[in-house]
Amino acid sequence: MLNRNTKPPRARRFAAHTFSSLTDVDFDIEEYSRVKFGSDRAARVLGVDTADRFFRVRRDVLTGRCVVVPAPSTTVPVAATLLSRHFMNRLNALLVGEGTTPVEWTMAHRNVTYNNNYAELPKDER
């Protein structure tokens, strides 16, 4: 547990997929689009893939207490929350399979809602 005199751990970055244009994407963009529209099946596919890649590449950060925190949401889970849930479930299956402590889940709660409807903004302003 962190107290006022303890520095938080240094942030470490991870990307399951990197690309510079839509022509060199190494994942199914149609599947990703389905996640954005609420498909739990598509979220499972991408969440499991991300967890497998994370476990393989960044297993080193899973030695202490780890927490998965999805995107904040006020009522309806957003796509990132669906994907995060499947990511955590798969990651925990891998960790428990080797006798390691599973990661935990928590939510970041929004105290306000946004008044802007970003779907109505022109693409260049989003």
PyMOL CGO cylinders between C-alpha atoms (Angstrom):
from pymol import cmd
from pymol.cgo import CYLINDER

trace = [
    CYLINDER, 0.00, 0.00, 0.00, 1.30, 3.47, -0.85, 0.3, 1, 1, 1, 1, 1, 1,
    CYLINDER, 1.30, 3.47, -0.85, 1.47, 6.19, 1.76, 0.3, 1, 1, 1, 1, 1, 1,
    CYLINDER, 1.47, 6.19, 1.76, 2.43, 9.85, 1.42, 0.3, 1, 1, 1, 1, 1, 1,
    CYLINDER, 2.43, 9.85, 1.42, 6.12, 9.06, 1.79, 0.3, 1, 1, 1, 1, 1, 1,
    CYLINDER, 6.12, 9.06, 1.79, 6.14, 6.27, -0.79, 0.3, 1, 1, 1, 1, 1, 1,
    CYLINDER, 6.14, 6.27, -0.79, 6.69, 6.99, -4.45, 0.3, 1, 1, 1, 1, 1, 1,
    CYLINDER, 6.69, 6.99, -4.45, 4.38, 5.15, -6.82, 0.3, 1, 1, 1, 1, 1, 1,
    CYLINDER, 4.38, 5.15, -6.82, 6.02, 2.57, -9.05, 0.3, 1, 1, 1, 1, 1, 1,
    CYLINDER, 6.02, 2.57, -9.05, 7.46, 3.85, -12.31, 0.3, 1, 1, 1, 1, 1, 1,
    CYLINDER, 7.46, 3.85, -12.31, 4.95, 3.61, -15.15, 0.3, 1, 1, 1, 1, 1, 1,
    CYLINDER, 4.95, 3.61, -15.15, 5.73, 1.00, -17.76, 0.3, 1, 1, 1, 1, 1, 1,
    CYLINDER, 5.73, 1.00, -17.76, 4.22, 1.04, -21.18, 0.3, 1, 1, 1, 1, 1, 1,
    CYLINDER, 4.22, 1.04, -21.18, 2.89, -1.83, -23.24, 0.3, 1, 1, 1, 1, 1, 1,
    CYLINDER, 2.89, -1.83, -23.24, 1.19, -1.96, -26.63, 0.3, 1, 1, 1, 1, 1, 1,
    CYLINDER, 1.19, -1.96, -26.63, -0.19, -5.22, -27.96, 0.3, 1, 1, 1, 1, 1, 1,
    CYLINDER, -0.19, -5.22, -27.96, -0.25, -3.75, -31.47, 0.3, 1, 1, 1, 1, 1, 1,
    CYLINDER, -0.25, -3.75, -31.47, 1.60, -0.85, -33.03, 0.3, 1, 1, 1, 1, 1, 1,
    CYLINDER, 1.60, -0.85, -33.03, 1.03, 0.55, -36.48, 0.3, 1, 1, 1, 1, 1, 1,
    CYLINDER, 1.03, 0.55, -36.48, 1.56, 3.75, -38.40, 0.3, 1, 1, 1, 1, 1, 1,
    CYLINDER, 1.56, 3.75, -38.40, -1.30, 3.47, -40.89, 0.3, 1, 1, 1, 1, 1, 1,
    CYLINDER, -1.30, 3.47, -40.89, -4.36, 1.34, -41.54, 0.3, 1, 1, 1, 1, 1, 1,
    CYLINDER, -4.36, 1.34, -41.54, -2.42, -0.59, -44.17, 0.3, 1, 1, 1, 1, 1, 1,
    CYLINDER, -2.42, -0.59, -44.17, 0.01, -2.15, -41.68, 0.3, 1, 1, 1, 1, 1, 1,
    CYLINDER, 0.01, -2.15, -41.68, -2.39, -3.11, -38.88, 0.3, 1, 1, 1, 1, 1, 1,
    CYLINDER, -2.39, -3.11, -38.88, -1.67, -6.60, -37.55, 0.3, 1, 1, 1, 1, 1, 1,
    CYLINDER, -1.67, -6.60, -37.55, -5.11, -7.23, -36.05, 0.3, 1, 1, 1, 1, 1, 1,
    CYLINDER, -5.11, -7.23, -36.05, -8.62, -7.54, -37.45, 0.3, 1, 1, 1, 1, 1, 1,
    CYLINDER, -8.62, -7.54, -37.45, -9.94, -3.98, -37.67, 0.3, 1, 1, 1, 1, 1, 1,
    CYLINDER, -9.94, -3.98, -37.67, -13.46, -5.25, -38.31, 0.3, 1, 1, 1, 1, 1, 1,
    CYLINDER, -13.46, -5.25, -38.31, -13.28, -7.20, -35.05, 0.3, 1, 1, 1, 1, 1, 1,
    CYLINDER, -13.28, -7.20, -35.05, -12.07, -4.07, -33.26, 0.3, 1, 1, 1, 1, 1, 1,
    CYLINDER, -12.07, -4.07, -33.26, -14.98, -2.14, -34.77, 0.3, 1, 1, 1, 1, 1, 1,
    CYLINDER, -14.98, -2.14, -34.77, -17.36, -4.72, -33.35, 0.3, 1, 1, 1, 1, 1, 1,
    CYLINDER, -17.36, -4.72, -33.35, -15.86, -4.12, -29.90, 0.3, 1, 1, 1, 1, 1, 1,
    CYLINDER, -15.86, -4.12, -29.90, -16.51, -0.39, -30.24, 0.3, 1, 1, 1, 1, 1, 1,
    CYLINDER, -16.51, -0.39, -30.24, -20.17, -1.21, -30.91, 0.3, 1, 1, 1, 1, 1, 1,
    CYLINDER, -20.17, -1.21, -30.91, -20.49, -3.45, -27.85, 0.3, 1, 1, 1, 1, 1, 1,
    CYLINDER, -20.49, -3.45, -27.85, -19.77, -6.98, -29.08, 0.3, 1, 1, 1, 1, 1, 1,
    CYLINDER, -19.77, -6.98, -29.08, -18.77, -9.06, -26.07, 0.3, 1, 1, 1, 1, 1, 1,
    CYLINDER, -18.77, -9.06, -26.07, -17.55, -11.86, -28.35, 0.3, 1, 1, 1, 1, 1, 1,
    CYLINDER, -17.55, -11.86, -28.35, -15.22, -9.51, -30.21, 0.3, 1, 1, 1, 1, 1, 1,
    CYLINDER, -15.22, -9.51, -30.21, -14.05, -8.00, -26.89, 0.3, 1, 1, 1, 1, 1, 1,
    CYLINDER, -14.05, -8.00, -26.89, -13.19, -11.51, -25.71, 0.3, 1, 1, 1, 1, 1, 1,
    CYLINDER, -13.19, -11.51, -25.71, -11.11, -12.21, -28.83, 0.3, 1, 1, 1, 1, 1, 1,
    CYLINDER, -11.11, -12.21, -28.83, -9.12, -8.99, -28.49, 0.3, 1, 1, 1, 1, 1, 1,
    CYLINDER, -9.12, -8.99, -28.49, -8.91, -9.15, -24.68, 0.3, 1, 1, 1, 1, 1, 1,
    CYLINDER, -8.91, -9.15, -24.68, -7.48, -12.67, -24.75, 0.3, 1, 1, 1, 1, 1, 1,
    CYLINDER, -7.48, -12.67, -24.75, -5.01, -11.73, -27.50, 0.3, 1, 1, 1, 1, 1, 1,
    CYLINDER, -5.01, -11.73, -27.50, -3.87, -8.67, -25.53, 0.3, 1, 1, 1, 1, 1, 1,
    CYLINDER, -3.87, -8.67, -25.53, -3.49, -10.68, -22.30, 0.3, 1, 1, 1, 1, 1, 1,
    CYLINDER, -3.49, -10.68, -22.30, -1.47, -13.39, -24.07, 0.3, 1, 1, 1, 1, 1, 1,
    CYLINDER, -1.47, -13.39, -24.07, 0.86, -10.77, -25.56, 0.3, 1, 1, 1, 1, 1, 1,
    CYLINDER, 0.86, -10.77, -25.56, 1.16, -8.90, -22.26, 0.3, 1, 1, 1, 1, 1, 1,
    CYLINDER, 1.16, -8.90, -22.26, 1.95, -12.09, -20.35, 0.3, 1, 1, 1, 1, 1, 1,
    CYLINDER, 1.95, -12.09, -20.35, 4.61, -13.05, -22.90, 0.3, 1, 1, 1, 1, 1, 1,
    CYLINDER, 4.61, -13.05, -22.90, 6.26, -9.60, -23.15, 0.3, 1, 1, 1, 1, 1, 1,
    CYLINDER, 6.26, -9.60, -23.15, 5.71, -7.94, -19.75, 0.3, 1, 1, 1, 1, 1, 1,
    CYLINDER, 5.71, -7.94, -19.75, 5.45, -10.87, -17.35, 0.3, 1, 1, 1, 1, 1, 1,
    CYLINDER, 5.45, -10.87, -17.35, 8.13, -9.08, -15.28, 0.3, 1, 1, 1, 1, 1, 1,
    CYLINDER, 8.13, -9.08, -15.28, 5.67, -6.46, -13.96, 0.3, 1, 1, 1, 1, 1, 1,
    CYLINDER, 5.67, -6.46, -13.96, 3.32, -9.08, -12.52, 0.3, 1, 1, 1, 1, 1, 1,
    CYLINDER, 3.32, -9.08, -12.52, 5.41, -9.84, -9.44, 0.3, 1, 1, 1, 1, 1, 1,
    CYLINDER, 5.41, -9.84, -9.44, 3.50, -7.80, -6.87, 0.3, 1, 1, 1, 1, 1, 1,
    CYLINDER, 3.50, -7.80, -6.87, 0.01, -6.44, -6.44, 0.3, 1, 1, 1, 1, 1, 1,
    CYLINDER, 0.01, -6.44, -6.44, -1.39, -5.46, -9.84, 0.3, 1, 1, 1, 1, 1, 1,
    CYLINDER, -1.39, -5.46, -9.84, -4.73, -3.84, -10.61, 0.3, 1, 1, 1, 1, 1, 1,
    CYLINDER, -4.73, -3.84, -10.61, -6.65, -3.57, -13.88, 0.3, 1, 1, 1, 1, 1, 1,
    CYLINDER, -6.65, -3.57, -13.88, -8.50, -0.25, -14.19, 0.3, 1, 1, 1, 1, 1, 1,
    CYLINDER, -8.50, -0.25, -14.19, -10.65, 0.16, -17.31, 0.3, 1, 1, 1, 1, 1, 1,
    CYLINDER, -10.65, 0.16, -17.31, -11.87, 3.44, -18.76, 0.3, 1, 1, 1, 1, 1, 1,
    CYLINDER, -11.87, 3.44, -18.76, -14.14, 5.39, -16.41, 0.3, 1, 1, 1, 1, 1, 1,
    CYLINDER, -14.14, 5.39, -16.41, -17.83, 4.85, -16.95, 0.3, 1, 1, 1, 1, 1, 1,
    CYLINDER, -17.83, 4.85, -16.95, -20.91, 6.29, -15.33, 0.3, 1, 1, 1, 1, 1, 1,
    CYLINDER, -20.91, 6.29, -15.33, -23.56, 3.72, -16.19, 0.3, 1, 1, 1, 1, 1, 1,
    CYLINDER, -23.56, 3.72, -16.19, -23.12, 1.57, -19.28, 0.3, 1, 1, 1, 1, 1, 1,
    CYLINDER, -23.12, 1.57, -19.28, -19.76, -0.22, -19.65, 0.3, 1, 1, 1, 1, 1, 1,
    CYLINDER, -19.76, -0.22, -19.65, -17.84, 1.17, -22.59, 0.3, 1, 1, 1, 1, 1, 1,
    CYLINDER, -17.84, 1.17, -22.59, -15.89, -0.96, -25.07, 0.3, 1, 1, 1, 1, 1, 1,
    CYLINDER, -15.89, -0.96, -25.07, -12.67, -0.56, -23.08, 0.3, 1, 1, 1, 1, 1, 1,
    CYLINDER, -12.67, -0.56, -23.08, -14.40, -2.01, -20.02, 0.3, 1, 1, 1, 1, 1, 1,
    CYLINDER, -14.40, -2.01, -20.02, -15.59, -5.07, -21.93, 0.3, 1, 1, 1, 1, 1, 1,
    CYLINDER, -15.59, -5.07, -21.93, -12.14, -5.62, -23.39, 0.3, 1, 1, 1, 1, 1, 1,
    CYLINDER, -12.14, -5.62, -23.39, -10.46, -5.04, -20.00, 0.3, 1, 1, 1, 1, 1, 1,
    CYLINDER, -10.46, -5.04, -20.00, -12.66, -7.62, -18.31, 0.3, 1, 1, 1, 1, 1, 1,
    CYLINDER, -12.66, -7.62, -18.31, -11.65, -10.30, -20.82, 0.3, 1, 1, 1, 1, 1, 1,
    CYLINDER, -11.65, -10.30, -20.82, -8.02, -9.17, -20.61, 0.3, 1, 1, 1, 1, 1, 1,
    CYLINDER, -8.02, -9.17, -20.61, -8.07, -9.61, -16.83, 0.3, 1, 1, 1, 1, 1, 1,
    CYLINDER, -8.07, -9.61, -16.83, -9.85, -12.97, -16.94, 0.3, 1, 1, 1, 1, 1, 1,
    CYLINDER, -9.85, -12.97, -16.94, -7.33, -14.41, -19.40, 0.3, 1, 1, 1, 1, 1, 1,
    CYLINDER, -7.33, -14.41, -19.40, -4.35, -12.90, -17.58, 0.3, 1, 1, 1, 1, 1, 1,
    CYLINDER, -4.35, -12.90, -17.58, -5.60, -14.37, -14.30, 0.3, 1, 1, 1, 1, 1, 1,
    CYLINDER, -5.60, -14.37, -14.30, -6.01, -17.79, -15.90, 0.3, 1, 1, 1, 1, 1, 1,
    CYLINDER, -6.01, -17.79, -15.90, -2.37, -17.63, -17.02, 0.3, 1, 1, 1, 1, 1, 1,
    CYLINDER, -2.37, -17.63, -17.02, -1.16, -16.40, -13.62, 0.3, 1, 1, 1, 1, 1, 1,
    CYLINDER, -1.16, -16.40, -13.62, -3.14, -18.91, -11.57, 0.3, 1, 1, 1, 1, 1, 1,
    CYLINDER, -3.14, -18.91, -11.57, -1.99, -21.65, -13.94, 0.3, 1, 1, 1, 1, 1, 1,
    CYLINDER, -1.99, -21.65, -13.94, 1.57, -21.02, -12.80, 0.3, 1, 1, 1, 1, 1, 1,
    CYLINDER, 1.57, -21.02, -12.80, 0.66, -20.55, -9.13, 0.3, 1, 1, 1, 1, 1, 1,
    CYLINDER, 0.66, -20.55, -9.13, 0.98, -16.75, -9.10, 0.3, 1, 1, 1, 1, 1, 1,
    CYLINDER, 0.98, -16.75, -9.10, -1.30, -14.18, -7.46, 0.3, 1, 1, 1, 1, 1, 1,
    CYLINDER, -1.30, -14.18, -7.46, -4.01, -12.96, -9.86, 0.3, 1, 1, 1, 1, 1, 1,
    CYLINDER, -4.01, -12.96, -9.86, -4.47, -9.31, -10.76, 0.3, 1, 1, 1, 1, 1, 1,
    CYLINDER, -4.47, -9.31, -10.76, -7.31, -7.35, -9.19, 0.3, 1, 1, 1, 1, 1, 1,
    CYLINDER, -7.31, -7.35, -9.19, -10.11, -5.30, -10.73, 0.3, 1, 1, 1, 1, 1, 1,
    CYLINDER, -10.11, -5.30, -10.73, -11.33, -1.86, -9.77, 0.3, 1, 1, 1, 1, 1, 1,
    CYLINDER, -11.33, -1.86, -9.77, -13.25, 0.93, -11.43, 0.3, 1, 1, 1, 1, 1, 1,
    CYLINDER, -13.25, 0.93, -11.43, -12.44, 4.60, -11.89, 0.3, 1, 1, 1, 1, 1, 1,
    CYLINDER, -12.44, 4.60, -11.89, -15.72, 6.37, -11.23, 0.3, 1, 1, 1, 1, 1, 1,
    CYLINDER, -15.72, 6.37, -11.23, -16.60, 9.57, -13.03, 0.3, 1, 1, 1, 1, 1, 1,
    CYLINDER, -16.60, 9.57, -13.03, -17.98, 12.25, -10.81, 0.3, 1, 1, 1, 1, 1, 1,
    CYLINDER, -17.98, 12.25, -10.81, -19.28, 14.25, -13.75, 0.3, 1, 1, 1, 1, 1, 1,
    CYLINDER, -19.28, 14.25, -13.75, -20.66, 13.45, -17.14, 0.3, 1, 1, 1, 1, 1, 1,
    CYLINDER, -20.66, 13.45, -17.14, -19.47, 15.12, -20.27, 0.3, 1, 1, 1, 1, 1, 1,
    CYLINDER, -19.47, 15.12, -20.27, -21.84, 17.53, -21.93, 0.3, 1, 1, 1, 1, 1, 1,
    CYLINDER, -21.84, 17.53, -21.93, -20.15, 17.30, -25.32, 0.3, 1, 1, 1, 1, 1, 1,
    CYLINDER, -20.15, 17.30, -25.32, -21.49, 14.71, -27.70, 0.3, 1, 1, 1, 1, 1, 1,
    CYLINDER, -21.49, 14.71, -27.70, -18.29, 13.82, -29.52, 0.3, 1, 1, 1, 1, 1, 1,
    CYLINDER, -18.29, 13.82, -29.52, -20.20, 11.83, -32.14, 0.3, 1, 1, 1, 1, 1, 1,
    CYLINDER, -20.20, 11.83, -32.14, -21.68, 15.12, -33.37, 0.3, 1, 1, 1, 1, 1, 1,
    CYLINDER, -21.68, 15.12, -33.37, -18.29, 16.84, -33.76, 0.3, 1, 1, 1, 1, 1, 1,
    CYLINDER, -18.29, 16.84, -33.76, -16.57, 16.88, -37.13, 0.3, 1, 1, 1, 1, 1, 1,
    CYLINDER, -16.57, 16.88, -37.13, -13.85, 14.22, -37.43, 0.3, 1, 1, 1, 1, 1, 1,
    CYLINDER, -13.85, 14.22, -37.43, -10.99, 16.74, -37.30, 0.3, 1, 1, 1, 1, 1, 1,
    CYLINDER, -10.99, 16.74, -37.30, -12.29, 18.17, -33.99, 0.3, 1, 1, 1, 1, 1, 1,
    CYLINDER, -12.29, 18.17, -33.99, -12.62, 14.79, -32.22, 0.3, 1, 1, 1, 1, 1, 1,
]
cmd.load_cgo(trace, "trace")
